[in-house]
């Protein structure tokens, strides 16, 4: 019995130690920033893209790549995933730009060599700064379509709640960071420990714009069931697609043509 008690105490101490490590390091597990910036002049990307400076309300100087709309009414604002970065996301712009849509490829604080450290509140400040910069340049909020992939879906959903935008596109979205963490770390009480929540499940019902949601049916990071649950909570008009044979990062080739068709059908030009 004494040995058993010692074992139980030891197990509890080890568990609490792991909880402490998880709490202290959770942002390192959530954000994987690239720390070098590739200048647009060296990036060999779509020629219409131009670098624009943006300053956030809390004084962080950011950069984005922007191609103004030519023949279409909408501008797509893209928020990337946790391990992506500005240069790597450049190909996302190509199909939209080719059709005359505007595209703004955003970058987060702490990524691509930009100042600051990523946090939920910080990324929301970044998103607001980008949208306000677009509006300052004459793009109305209703002419903006938000596009969030993975982590970026949390930023896109928050912006869709705050701004009257023309549409919301979510690829590989999750319900919330705590609920996503629960699938990866089932023995940790992530609902109580999470510093950054990105609670899409709680917000999606307050959004009133056209919504497109898609998940790869072989997504190894975000369970596709989280996307279907989010879709069930969203308001009409809404559309959901399960991308057959696609995982977490290889679904763009299916999603982008689908999104172009959806924009033409579901989004009303301002």
TADA-V239683 format. One record per backbone hydrogen bond with DSSP energy under -0.5 kcal/mol. NH is the residue of the N-H (numbers start at 1). CO is the residue of the C=O. If there is no record, write none. Layout:
NH:CO, NH:CO
This chain:
5:1, 6:2, 7:3, 8:4, 9:5, 10:6, 11:7, 12:8, 13:9, 14:10, 15:11, 16:12, 17:13, 18:14, 19:15, 20:16, 21:17, 22:18, 23:19, 24:20, 25:21, 26:22, 28:25, 29:25, 30:26, 31:27, 32:82, 39:37, 42:39, 43:39, 43:40, 44:40, 49:46, 50:66, 52:64, 54:62, 56:60, 59:56, 62:54, 62:60, 64:52, 65:105, 66:50, 67:103, 70:100, 72:100, 75:143, 76:102, 77:145, 78:76, 78:104, 79:147, 80:78, 84:81, 89:85, 89:86, 90:86, 90:87, 92:89, 93:89, 93:90, 94:90, 94:91, 95:91, 96:92, 97:93, 98:94, 99:95, 99:96, 100:97, 101:96, 102:74, 103:67, 104:76, 105:65, 105:103, 106:78, 106:104, 110:115, 111:108, 112:34, 113:34, 114:111, 115:61, 123:119, 124:120, 125:121, 126:122, 127:123, 128:124, 129:125, 130:126, 131:127, 132:128, 133:129, 134:130, 135:131, 136:132, 137:133, 138:135, 139:134, 140:138, 143:140, 144:141, 145:75, 146:144, 146:167, 147:77, 148:169, 149:79, 150:171, 152:149, 153:150, 154:150, 154:151, 155:151, 156:152, 157:153, 158:154, 159:155, 160:156, 161:157, 162:158, 163:159, 165:163, 166:141, 166:144, 167:144, 168:210, 169:146, 170:212, 171:148, 172:170, 172:214, 177:197, 180:176, 181:177, 182:178, 183:179, 183:180, 184:180, 184:181, 185:181, 188:185, 190:188, 192:189, 193:189, 194:190, 200:175, 200:198, 201:175, 203:199, 204:200, 206:203, 207:204, 211:237, 212:168, 213:239, 214:170, 215:241, 217:243, 218:246, 219:216, 223:221, 226:223, 227:223, 228:224, 229:225, 230:226, 231:227, 232:228, 233:229, 234:230, 234:231, 235:204, 239:211, 241:213, 243:215, 243:241, 244:242, 246:243, 254:251, 255:251, 256:252, 258:254, 259:255, 260:256, 261:257, 262:258, 263:259, 264:260, 265:261, 266:262, 267:262, 267:263, 268:266, 269:267
